[in-house]
């Protein structure tokens, strides 16, 4: 989960425990925040609440990255900075965040090419024009520097297998201007898999209907199934 907007002690852990899950939550305040929910029989190892050399913003390492190893599978929950504007300091922060993350996981794959790594979450980037309802409407998320930063993970060897299995669907719709009923959305949530993990992907889905109903998130679940 990303953008949980709460401190760990404010997270509804009891609701997850009631249905057989444990929780690792990483949040500092009402902004940002990432979390895992995992079945009780799984014991995470090597839990990290930031990645190596994760940049600061205004002298704070924000709660935007959480990783843990489950049965030799290293999963990252990532909430990439928004960017706010092409000339905004937050854009520089966003690009630095992605660059340092790419360098970190590239080194891991160099040390172990068979490492099973999943980079999951809200990347706040639409890699293709078809990933937004109208590319001319957007300034951020579709700029060349942002798309190059996303492409860097593919150059390292990570794959977006979900796009192959679910090619044409958005993952986010703004709350305003009837964006969801009009299907005016964006595809900005991903699960990028390392080469060894990509071989295990046997299914995928984007749960669009979760955007319906009362009080939904503006993002919907993005799922991959592993053999």
Buried (B, 14 or more C-beta within 10 A) or exposed (E): BBBBBBBBEBBEBEEBEEEEBBBBBBBBEEBBBBBBBBEEEBEBEEEBBBBEEBBEBEEEBBBBBBBBBBEEBBBBBBBBBBBBEEEEEBBBBBBBBBBBBBBBBBEBBEEEEEBBBBBBBBBBBBBEEEBBBEEEEBEBBBBEBBBBBBEBBEEBBBBBBBBEBBEEBBBBBEEEEEBBEEEBBBBBBBBBBBBBBBBBBEEBBBEBEEBEEEEBBBBBBBBBEBE
